[in-house]
């Protein structure tokens, strides 16, 4: 049984690229997600003060005990960079959790 992922996009249509990038990142996360059963990814498009478009990716992990683990967000001018950043932060967090429980 694989790790579940729900994706929500705000401020833009999302689409195939978001799903493709998130799917690849989810495969990386599954290897470390021993007690994680589900995840929620929210990607929001917004404009900064200069008017440049940015993407903010927020990832929440849900454990087998239904605990919610918020992950530090990833931000970037490219949606794939923002998503990759959020999943990198999740991997670091999971490694830290595993080391501190050992």
C-alpha positions as CSV (number, residue, x, y, z in Angstrom):
1,X,0.0,0.0,0.0
2,X,1.5,3.3,-1.2
3,X,1.6,6.7,0.4
4,X,-1.4,8.8,-0.5
5,X,-1.2,12.3,-1.8
6,X,-3.9,14.9,-2.2
7,X,-3.1,18.0,-4.3
8,X,-4.8,21.4,-4.2
9,X,-3.8,24.4,-6.4
10,X,-4.8,27.9,-5.5
11,X,-4.4,30.9,-7.8
12,X,-3.7,28.9,-10.9
13,X,-5.1,25.9,-12.8
14,X,-2.3,23.4,-11.8
15,X,-2.5,20.5,-14.2
16,X,-0.3,17.8,-15.5
17,X,3.1,19.4,-14.5
18,X,2.1,19.8,-10.9
19,X,0.8,16.2,-10.8
20,X,3.9,14.8,-12.5
21,X,6.4,16.7,-10.3
22,X,4.5,15.8,-7.1
23,X,4.3,12.1,-8.2
24,X,8.0,11.9,-8.7
25,X,8.7,13.6,-5.4
26,X,6.2,11.3,-3.6
27,X,8.2,8.3,-4.8
28,X,11.3,9.8,-3.1
29,X,9.3,10.4,0.1
30,X,7.9,6.9,0.3
31,X,11.3,5.4,0.9
32,X,11.6,7.4,4.2
33,X,8.0,7.6,5.2
34,X,7.9,4.7,7.6
35,X,4.9,5.8,9.7
36,X,3.4,8.2,7.1
37,X,0.2,7.1,5.4
38,X,-1.1,10.2,3.7
39,X,0.0,13.7,2.6
40,X,-1.6,16.9,1.5
41,X,0.2,19.3,-0.9
42,X,-1.1,22.8,-1.4
43,X,0.5,24.9,-4.2
44,X,-0.4,28.6,-4.3
45,X,0.5,31.0,-7.0
46,X,0.9,34.7,-6.0
47,X,2.6,37.9,-7.0
48,X,5.4,39.4,-4.9
49,X,5.8,43.1,-4.4
50,X,7.6,43.6,-7.7
51,X,4.7,41.8,-9.5
52,X,6.7,38.6,-10.3
53,X,4.8,35.3,-10.0
54,X,5.9,33.0,-7.3
55,X,4.7,29.6,-6.1
56,X,4.4,28.5,-2.5
57,X,4.2,24.7,-1.9
58,X,3.0,23.5,1.6
59,X,3.1,19.9,2.5
60,X,1.4,18.2,5.5
61,X,2.1,14.6,6.4
62,X,-0.3,12.3,8.3
63,X,0.9,9.5,10.4
64,X,-0.7,6.1,11.1
65,X,-1.8,7.6,14.4
66,X,-3.5,10.4,12.6
67,X,-1.0,13.0,13.7
68,X,-0.5,16.0,11.4
69,X,3.1,16.9,10.7
70,X,3.4,20.3,8.9
71,X,6.5,20.6,6.7
72,X,8.4,23.8,6.0
73,X,7.2,25.3,2.7
74,X,9.1,25.5,-0.6
75,X,8.9,28.7,-2.6
76,X,10.1,29.5,-6.1
77,X,9.5,31.2,-9.4
78,X,8.9,27.8,-10.9
79,X,6.2,25.5,-9.6
80,X,8.5,22.4,-9.8
81,X,11.2,24.2,-7.7
82,X,8.6,25.1,-5.0
83,X,7.3,21.5,-4.9
84,X,10.8,20.0,-4.9
85,X,11.7,22.3,-2.0
86,X,8.7,21.2,0.1
87,X,9.5,17.5,-0.4
88,X,13.2,18.1,0.4
89,X,12.1,19.7,3.6
90,X,9.9,16.7,4.4
91,X,12.8,14.3,3.8
92,X,15.0,16.2,6.2
93,X,12.2,16.3,8.8
94,X,11.6,12.5,8.4
95,X,15.3,11.7,8.8
96,X,15.5,13.9,11.9
97,X,12.4,12.1,13.4
98,X,14.0,8.7,12.7
99,X,17.3,9.7,14.2
100,X,15.7,11.2,17.4
101,X,13.5,8.1,17.9
102,X,16.4,5.7,17.6
